[in-house]
Amino acid sequence: MMSSIATVMTDMFEDSEYTSPKEAFEKEGHTLTIIEKEKGKTVTGKNEEAEETVDASIDDVNPEDFDALFIPGGFSPDILRADQRFVSFAKHFIDENKPVFAICHGPQLLITAKALEGRKVTGFTSIQVDLEYAKANVHDEEVVVCHNLVTSRTPDDLPAFNRESLKQLQ
């Protein structure tokens, strides 16, 4: 069964943390919709290896229209969490028990959504203390699955992240 995956990101996303899962999702027939503030804008990864065109504005999407949420890492999640529209959008997926895939700094958006209390998670080293303050149960492992939530730490964890994310979509 194909899933529609909302992908929230802006400039300074971690290139491989977007491109590797995107390739894995699309290979299995799932579709991704890149959501940012401005439809048609080109967003560039922090390593300038990936450029993507935004498919939809956050103002024009409804989280009900998507089966899952994907939050690539890099500086993008920190930028997006300053905008309540993205925070509310992300919180919907946790509240509705839809699959959520967040790697590296991706969980920052979920911290701001106050959606991690009591959840098992991981994230990049520099945000692990933030995850603890958000009352999450933090594990320093390549991938952590807690019900509908899949989290990983770095690009090195992408094989495990992609594998566990795809399991959630079955």
Secondary structure, DSSP 8 states (H G I E B T S, - for coil): ---EEEEE--TTB-HHHHHHHHHHHHHTT-EEEEEESSTT-EEE-TTSS-EEE--EEGGG--GGG-SEEEE--BSHHHHHTTSHHHHHHHHHHHHTT--EEEETTTHHHHHHTT--TT-EE---GGGHHHHHHTT-EE--SSEEEETTEEEE-SGGGHHHHHHHHHHHT-
